[in-house]
Amino acid sequence: MNHIAEALAPFGTTIFAEITALAARHGAVDLSQGFPDFDGPDFVKKAAIDAIDNHHNQYARTAGIAPLNRIIAHNWHARTGIEIDPDTQVTVTTGCTEGIAAALLGLLNPGDEIILFEPYYDSYPALTARVGATPRYVALRPDASGRFTFDPDDLKAAFSDHTRAIMVNTPHNPTGTVFDRSELECIADLCRSRDVIAITDEVYEHLVFEGAHIHLQTLPGMDERTITLSSLGKTFSLTGWKVGWAIASEELSRAVRAAHQFITFCTATPFQHGAVAALGAPASYYERFVAEYRSKRDYLCDSLVRIGFKVRPPDGTYFILADHSAFGTGDDVAFVRRLIEEIGVAAIPPTSFYAHPEHGRSLVRFAFCKREETLRSAVARLEALAR
Ligand SMILES: Cc1ncc(COP(=O)(O)O)c(C=O)c1O
């Protein structure tokens, strides 16, 4: 008997659970899910351990422990020049995923429309369905250089009188696109003229190799109509901690908090203390972080090209979206199955990130948030494709 609520039933089980199980069964080197196979920094882990030892083990303030809200506001000011009130404009969430849920549940009514770019992070359409809103999809497609972008006319056409919000993910998983100023201006123009709220998912904000990450919220007129979501997981290699945050005007923060208080009430207290230590890291931490990831990106991109994939190195994130057509193994699901079962490497078939799967069938997503030896052993196995 099916007990799953009607709205969620069509989404099944996430692709990550399926691939992880298949990869384990075949002993595959796992480049599928986006989490590091190495640990986060000791100074951050120690701060959480100290918090546990020092009795920070009860419920926290629902909006976040005061020092964490303060350092998030401080860093935002340092990066954008915009002063925000840590108590009313910063909400600590249980990872960005809860931030997405809180924003959509807190803002949308049944019948509202929300614009989603595809490919997307898979929680966006599921939560949209659960709140009874209607998604309007805009495709990101490769331009002549292979960089994924949208057609401004498609975006304009997706706005209607019912549009309440747009989800923007930059740097973008899985395409690796970092939206540039003109793309963000185009989004901002439409949000202003159609009175639409932007929800930006910026979990890869510090993982940028080319160009610069621009916060949509800093564009003229966008501060009062943007909810900026981010989290600790990717930047500090601590994805299991699930500490995230939402930065928004007091009015929009109220909408996020209206849902957040009833989803989790608050985020795990000791990890919030760990997050305070993390967010106090010096600039050198971020420089080393990007340099290490750049070398992983270059190694895996170069290897994939040599083996026969078509690849444009991502400008941001730790994902490579490669074209596998040269190997003639059918669609993305068939190709990934072959990769896991015959080659011994796990990756993600990206059609699960599309409402229109025909756009993703020739593609496969590799995550390079892995130790050098993991990447080397994956490449050694992938060489079999070239033979
Ligand atoms: C685009 C995007 N948003 C959100 C998340 C999840 O973030 P968190 O672990 O902070 O919930 C991910 C993780 O893969 C992601 O790729």
Ligand as a Chemical Component Dictionary entry (heavy atoms), coordinates in Angstrom:
data_LIG
# 
_chem_comp.id                   LIG 
_chem_comp.type                 NON-POLYMER 
_chem_comp.pdbx_formal_charge   0 
_chem_comp.three_letter_code    LIG 
# 
loop_
_chem_comp_atom.comp_id 
_chem_comp_atom.atom_id 
_chem_comp_atom.alt_atom_id 
_chem_comp_atom.type_symbol 
_chem_comp_atom.charge 
_chem_comp_atom.model_Cartn_x 
_chem_comp_atom.model_Cartn_y 
_chem_comp_atom.model_Cartn_z 
_chem_comp_atom.pdbx_ordinal 
LIG C1 C1 C 0 22.777 23.312 -5.139 1  
LIG C2 C2 C 0 22.752 22.689 -3.792 2  
LIG N1 N1 N 0 22.004 23.234 -2.828 3  
LIG C3 C3 C 0 21.954 22.709 -1.587 4  
LIG C4 C4 C 0 22.686 21.585 -1.262 5  
LIG C5 C5 C 0 22.596 21.017 0.113  6  
LIG O1 O1 O 0 23.194 21.824 1.038  7  
LIG P1 P1 P 0 23.181 21.408 2.584  8  
LIG O2 O2 O 0 24.011 20.169 2.722  9  
LIG O3 O3 O 0 23.741 22.589 3.270  10 
LIG O4 O4 O 0 21.766 21.127 2.942  11 
LIG C6 C6 C 0 23.481 20.972 -2.239 12 
LIG C7 C7 C 0 24.226 19.740 -1.929 13 
LIG O5 O5 O 0 24.609 18.990 -2.780 14 
LIG C8 C8 C 0 23.517 21.549 -3.527 15 
LIG O6 O6 O 0 24.264 21.006 -4.491 16 
# 
loop_
_chem_comp_bond.comp_id 
_chem_comp_bond.atom_id_1 
_chem_comp_bond.atom_id_2 
_chem_comp_bond.value_order 
_chem_comp_bond.pdbx_ordinal 
LIG C1 C2 SING 1  
LIG C2 N1 SING 2  
LIG C2 C8 DOUB 3  
LIG N1 C3 DOUB 4  
LIG C3 C4 SING 5  
LIG C4 C5 SING 6  
LIG C4 C6 DOUB 7  
LIG C5 O1 SING 8  
LIG O1 P1 SING 9  
LIG P1 O2 DOUB 10 
LIG P1 O3 SING 11 
LIG P1 O4 SING 12 
LIG C6 C7 SING 13 
LIG C6 C8 SING 14 
LIG C7 O5 DOUB 15 
LIG C8 O6 SING 16 
# 
